[in-house]
Structure formats: structure tokens, C-alpha cells
């Protein structure tokens, strides 16, 4: 079996397990798995990231800045756009197909052992989390930047203890699993704040902030808040992104180029900077082979050895910060996939996320018309999402993505007509057909404008889910997609990549 076929088989095996959004409130299974693997989650310090929106972008920014500092990094994000390999990165690069397969083969016997011992088998996400911890310990990495899969308190990643806990903006999403109020959702997400950690908080609704601060006080965590201890001082548009000035925890960083669009990404950058400054001011220790260091006579044979860099409380090198942020990328976030006409993919999948996407699109681009291609999950607040899109779209083409959770196009069309009106809604069952239709509408609009002596500037926005953005990447920019080649005319289901 060749590598690509074996990788596909491994993805199928992992993907056949209970979906990552079907959580059960226990860490017993993942704790048992990492236990038999030798506790790899204790081998490195962790920066832990949760929130409703902005988690992946913030995680990528933190990891890029830490790597720019010369640290060997691990990065764990979810869901993936195209391939499971995207989720587990060492030094900014996804695991190779060979290493991903090797890693799975190494832990499979232990996974089977835990499956037999536990009342419920390990889930898709729990297996990948175990693989992630093992990969980072084997590398080994100096620090791991780990994004929560869902929630926080009972998320498999929470078996690890973050020296720094980052909470991006919390909003209503995944209510069927996390609770139907901001307070309930914030309670779940605040569960990643561990005793003695530094908690870096993005701007939050008051109700969420109160819950988070109560948790921090309960466990004795230090708190840094956007808008108080750190934040965005200034921002202006720049070619391909924006120029920002950031107030960090230990200094001011001016003239920082960020190659991402929108005020929300500037806020994500401020959180990332504060997280890196916070991490640089802590020294993480762990027991390593030695003597009876704690003097309790139990013969534990260990000494406390620093694992983190234990750097000073001084500010970071401004030039290093500028270089690091200039290298940041966040695929699927207002991601330009082609031009003439411009086609942009965005992974927004809830009303709060779509609101910032719409604002960033309006601020950062000067299109006369934007035609939307929208495919969503049926279990989302679809009406709320469409409400946020309506002011920025001239027309909308509703369709489906490659996930079994995708809302049927005809059902989505009914909702869209209530918001956009009959004349602005078109339907295409397949995403490739929907993009082709939207491109033809944009081309026709530009041709009409040019016939009247106007320049014409139309674009296509493909959005509604992470899977939708990933499918668009496979269709329009397959060379940049990680993992496997897919026939764009017959997209396959992105295994396990449909959490959001």
C-alpha cells in the first residue's frame, strides 16, 4: 500500500470513531491513554487557547511568535480544512504523511487497550489528542500551543495544564453541548484556567467576564485583560492586511504589520502578544529523574527541573515581534483563493463570527458587489448567520458542503428567501456548481458596469462553515491544500473536520 492510500486508511480508522462534537463530560479516557503512553503531556509547557471565535488564528499567532523566539514549537488546532495532518504541527509544519501514519501505528495498541478498559471507546478527537501529545514529546518541543476542540473543562486537551490560558471572545455556539447561556458556555471554557496560571482574556461580554474572573480567583490565577493590561492602540489598513500598534504586558509595539484583515484579527494579535509575554515570564517545572527532591521519603526519585524558558519580565524585542507577525497566516479566514473575479473563503460559522467577517470584508475591500456562496451546518443558528450576511451581499447562492451535517440546499434557500427576498437567492446543490454560478454572476455584473464606462468590481465570498472554506480551497487552490489530492468534481467528506 502506498503512503497516500495508507494515510487515507488511517484517516478512515480515526474518523470512524465517535465524532468530536459528541462529547461526554469526563477526562477519564484521555487520562488513561496518556497514562499508558508515559504522560507525554507533562513533557513540555503548554499555552492553552479556548473561546468561541478567533481560537485558531490566535493559536497560530502565538505559535509563530514563539517560534520566532527560537523555541521549538508544537501547534494543535481544530477543526482542519483539508487533512487531519494540519492539526498536529511541529515547528509550524504539519506532520508528514509518513510520521502521521507511524504515530498512529505506535499508539494504536494503547488505544485498543483503553477501548477495552473504558465503558465508552475513545473518540475521534481523543485519539488525535493522544497522538498530538505523543508527537510533541517525541519531537521534543520546547512549548506546545494547544487549541481546545470544544468547550474547555471536559475537552480532551484539558488533561494538560496550561501555564498560560488564553480565552478569545465567548459567544453563543454549540449550545446543545455547552449550555444555552453565555454564563454556562463561559463556565465550560473557563475550565482551562489552572492553579497558578496566567489567564489572558480577550474582551468579553460582562456575563462571560464575571464567570472567567471568578474561576481565576478560585484557582489563584493571574489575569491579564484586553483593554486594561493590554490591547490594540491603533490600526490602519495596509496592502494585504493592516498596520497595528499594540500595548503588550511589558511594552508598546508600534508599526506591526499583520497580513490578516479586520479589527478582530488585530484583537487576536494583541491577545497572542500578551500570551507570549506571559509565557516568557513564567518558569515551568516538572519532576525529572533524580533524588527524593521533596523530602517526603517516598523515594520518588525526581528533582524539579525547569521546562519553560523562564525569561525575564522585560518586553519582547520589537523587531522580533514585527518579523513574527509578518509571517502569520490563518488559512480559511478571509482567504483570497483566486482573482478576476476575486474569490474569498471564510470559515465563519456562527452569527458572532459572521458579524466580524462582514465588518472586515466591508472595511478591507472596496467591492461594488459581493455574491455569497453559503453552505452551513443544520444544527447552527442559520437565520442569525444569514442576518449578518444580508447587508454585505448583493446575491446569495445557497448550496451544501461535503459534511453529512450540511443543511440541504432547499432548506437553506427557504431561510435565505425570508431574509434576502426571492430575487436575491439562487440554489445550486453542489458547491462546485455554486461557485461557478457565483463567478458567472460576478463576471456578468462587471461586464455590465464596464459597458457603462465603470470599472466594475465584484467578488465571491464562500462561507458558512470551516468545511465550506476547506472545500473551496480544494476546488480553487488544491496546490495549497495539505494532505491529499481530491477530484474537485466529487469532493469527499473531510473526515472529522466538521466540528465548527
N, C-alpha and C positions, 0 to 999 in steps of 0.2 A: 504494500500500500504506500503510495507516495505521500509526501508531507501534507499537501493540501487536503487530500482525502482523509488522512488520519486526523488532521485538525478539525475537519468537518464532523468526523465521527465523535471526537472528544466534545465538541460543542453540543452535539446532539445528546450525548450522555448527560452532560451537565444540565442542558436545557430541558431535559425530560423530567427533572425534579420539580418539586413544588415551587411555584413562581415566587419571586422575591417580594411581591406585594402581599402575598398571603402569609402574613407574619403571625407568630404565636408568641405571647409575652413570656419568653424565657431565654436566658443565655446558657442554659444547661448544655445544649447540643454543641454549640460552638466552643464553650469552655472545655467540654470533654475532648473535642477534636484537637484544639491547640495543646491540651494537656498531653495527649499521646504523641503529638509532634514535637514535644520538648519545649513548650511555651515560647515559640518564636516571637510572639507579640511582646515579650519582655526584653527583646534583644536590642531595642532602639527606642529613642524618644519619639513621641507622636504629637503632631499638630492635628487636632480633630475638628472637622468642619460639618456643621449642620445648618438648617434653615429651610425655608420653603423655596425661595428663588435666589439664584446667584451662587449656589454652592460650588458648582463645577468651575465656573470662571474664577471664583476666589481661590479655590484649591489650586488651580493651575498657576495663578499669580504667585501664591505663597511658595509653591514648589520651585518656580522659576527663579525667584529672588534667592531662595536658599541655595539653589544650585549655583547661581552666580557668585555666591559667597565661597564657593569651593567645596561645599558639602556634597557628599554622595546621597542622592535622594531617592525615596520611593514615593510613588503617587498612585492613589487608588480613587477612582471616580466611577460614578454610575448615574444613569444607565449609559451604555455605549451607543454610538451612532451606527456602527457597521459591524465591528468584530469584538468579541469578548476580550481579545488581547489588549484593546485600548484601555481597559480598566486598570490593568496592572502595569505600571511603567517604572523603570529604573533609569535614573539619570535622564528623565524626560522622554525616554523611548519605550514604546510598548514591548512587552516580552516578544522575542522571536517566536515563530510558529514552533520551531524545534524545542525551545525552552518551555513554552506553554504546555506542549504535549508531555515532555519529560516531567515537568512539575506535577501534572495531573496523574501520570503513571506512578509517581513516587508517593503521593498521598492517598491514592485510591484504596489500598488495603486498609488504611486507617479510617477512611470514610466508611467502608463496609463494616468495619468493627463497631464504629459508633452507631451506624444504622441499626445494627443488631441489638445494641445495648439500650437504645433510647425508644420510648413509645412512639415517636414520630421520626421519620427519616430526616436527615439533613436536607435543607432546602437548596435550591439553585444558588442563592446569594450566600448562604453559609459555606458551601463548598468553595466558591470563589474567594470568600474572605479568608478561609483557611489557606488556600493557595497563595493569596496575597501575603499573609504573614510569613509563610514559609519562604517565598521568593525574596522578601526583603531581608529576612535573617540570613539567607544563604548568600546574598549579594556580596558582602553585607552593606546595608545603607547606614548613613550617619543619622538620618532623620526620615520619618515617614509622614507624609501629608495625606490624611485619610478622610474621604468624604463619606458621610453617613448614607446608607441606602434609603432608609425610610424611618422617619421619626428620630430616635436617638436612644432613649432609655433602654429599649429592648432590641435595638438594632445589633446585628452580629458584630459590627465593628466595635461596639462599646465594651467588648471583653478586654480591649486595650484601654489604657489610661492616658489621656492626652495631657501633656504638660501645659499645652495651650489649647483652649476650646474656643472655636470661632462660631458665632451664631449670626448668620446672614438674616435678612428680613423674613419674618414669620407672617404667613397669611393663611387663608382658608384653602386647604387642599388635602387630599387623602382623608377626608372626614370620616369615611366608613371604617378606617383603621385607627386614626389618631384622635378622634373626637370631633364634635360638631361645634366647638367654640374656640376662639383664639386662646383662651386660658388653657383648655385641655391640650391643644396642639403644642403650646409653649411648654407645658409641663413635660410632655414627652421629649421634646427637643432639648430642654434644659438638663435632661438626664445625662448628657455627656460631660457636664462640668464636674470634675472630680476634686477631692480634697487637695487643697494647696495649689490648684491650677491657676492659670491666668485666663480669665474669660474675656474675649474680645467681642463686643456687641455692636452690630450694625444698628442703625436707627430702627426702632421698633414701635409698634402701636403700644400705647400706655399699658393696656391689659397684659400684653406679652412681656413687656419690660418688667412689670411688677413681679411676675412669676419667675422670670430669669434671675432677678436680683435676690429674691427670696431663696432660690436654690443656691446661688453663690454664697450668700451669707450663711446658709445652713452648713455648707461644706468648707467654709473658710477660704474661698477662692478670691483672688484679686480681680477686680473688674476694671476694664477699660471701655469707654462708651464713645461711639461715634457722635460727634457734635459737642463733646465735652473734652475728653482726653485726647482725641484725635479726630481727623476729618478732612474734608476737601475744602481748601481755602479759595481756590479759583480754578476755573476751567474755561477753555475756549476751543472752538473747532479747529482741527488741523487736517491736512490731507491724509486720508486713510485712518483717521481716529480723532484724538483730541490731545491738547496740551494741558496738563494739570499741575497745580501746586498743592502739596499735601502736608498737613500737620501730622507728624508722627508722634509717638510717645516720647521720643528723646530728641526731636529736631524737626526743622522745616525743610522740605524738599521741593524746590522750585523747578520749573521748566522740565517736567517729566512727560515725555511723550508716551501715550498709551494707544496702541494700534487697535482699539476697540471703540465702539460707538455707544453714546448715551450716558446720561448722568448716573444711571445705575452702575455702569462699569467703573466710573470714577469713584463711587462709593465703595464698590468691591475692592478697588485698588487701595483705598485708604484702610480698609479692614485687613487686607493682605499685608500691607506695610506694617501696621500695628502688630499683627500676629508674628511677623518676622522679628520685629524689635523685641516683642515679649519673649519669644523663644531664645533670642540672643542673650537675655538677661537671666535665664534660669539655667541651673546645672542639674541635670537628671542623673540619679544614681541607681544602681541595681546591684544585687548580690552576685559576685563573681567568685570563682574558686579561690579559697584562701584558708584562713583560720576561723576560729569561733569569734567573729567580729563583734557580735552583740553581747558577748559575755554572759549568755544565758545558760551556758553549759550544755546546750543541746547538740553540740558537735555539728552544726550546720555547715561547717567548712566553707564559709563565704566571707568576703570582705566587700564593703560598699565601694564601688568604683564608678567614677563619673562616666556617663554615656553621652550627655549633651555637651556642646562646645563650651558652655559656661562663660560666655563672652560678657564684656562689661555692659554697664547701663548707658554707655555713650551712644550717640546716634550712629546710624549706618553711614558708610561712605556715600555721599550724594551721587558721585559718578557711577558707583556700583548700582545704586537704585535706578538711575536713569537707564543704564545699559540693560539691567534686568527687565524692567517694564517694557522697554522697546522690543524685547524678544517674546513677549507674551502673545499667545494665541488662544482662542477659545472656539473651536470648530462648532458650527451649528448655532452660533449666536450672531445674528445679522451678518451672515457669512455670504460674501459675494461669490457665486459659483460660475457665472458667465456674464458677458456683456453683449450689448446690441441684440435684443434689449437686455438690460441688467436683470438678472435673476438672483434673488437673495433668499437664503434659507435661514429660518429661525426656529428654535426649539421651544418657544413659549407654549405652555400647555394649561395655564390657569388664568383667571382674569387679572390677578395682580401682575403676573409675568407678561401678559399681553399688553397691559397698560404701559409698562415701561418700554416694551418693544415698539409700540405705536408712537410713543413720545420720542424715542431715539430715532426712529425712521423719519419722522417729521423734521426733527432738528438737524439731522446729519446729512440728509439728502434733499435734493430740490427737484423731485419728480412732478410732472404735471398730472400724471395718472399712475395709480398703483392697482394692479389686478391681483387679487389674492387667490392662492390655491390652498385650500384648507382641508385637512383631514385630522380628525380628533378621536379621542377615546370616548366611548359611550358613557363611561362612569364619571366623566368630568362635568363641571359647570359650563356646559357648552353655550348656553344662552348668554351667560356672563362674559365668556370669552369673545363671542361674536359682537356683543355690545361694545367692547373695547376696540374691536377692529373696524366697526362700521364707519367712523368718521374719516379713516385714512384710506379706505378702499373705494375705488370707482366702481368696480365689479368684483364679484366673488365666484370662483369655480369650486364647488364642493366635490369632494372625492373621498377615497379611502386610502389608508396606508397598508403596509404589509403585516400589521399585527392583527391577531384574532380579536383584539379588544376594540378595533376600529369601528366607529359608528357607521352603519350603512349610509351610502351617499344620499339615498332618497329621504331618509330620516333627517339627516343633516340639512338637506335642502328645505324641508318644511320649516325647521327652526330658522334658517337663514332668511327665508322669504318674509317671515314675520318681522324681521329686523331690518333687512335691506330693501324689501319690496320685490315684487315678482320680476321686474325688468332687469334688476342688477344681479340676479342669481342664475348661474348655469351649472349643469351637472355633468360630471364625467366619472364613470365607475372606477377607472384605473388612474393611478397617479401620473403615469407617463402621458396618457391622453389628456389629463387635466392640465399638465404643464404645457403640452403642445398647444392646447386651446388658448391658454392664457397668453402664451408668447404670440400667437397669431392675433389676439385682441390688442396686445401692446403694439405690435408692428402696424396693424391697421390704424390705430389711433395716431401713431407717429406719422404715418403716410398722409392721413387727413390733415394733420397740423402743418406738415411741410407743404402740402398743396395750397395752403392758405398763407404761405410765407412765414410760418412759425417754426421754431426749431424742433419742437416735439420731444418730449422726454417721458417715456413710460417705462414702468418696471413691473416685475412679477415678484410677489412675496409668497414663499412656500412655508407654511407654518401650521401650528396646531398641536404638535407633539414632537418629542425627541425622535421617535421613529420616522415621522414625516420628514424631518430635516435630514436624517440619515439616509432615507430612501432617495431624497432629492440629490444628495451627494453622490450616491451610487449611479444615479441616472445621468448627472451632468458633469461630475468631476470624479470619475472612477479611479483615476490615477492617484488621487489624494486619499482615497479610502483605504483604511487599514484592514488587512486580514484576508479577504478572499475576493475573487472576481465573480461578478454576478451578471447574468444576462439582463440588461436593463428592461427588456420587454417582458420579463417574467420574474419580478422580484420575489425572493424567498423571504420567509418570516425571519426577522433578526432575533435569533434565539435569546430569550431572556432580556431583550433590550427594550422592554415596554413598560418600565416601572412608572415613568412620568406621564 
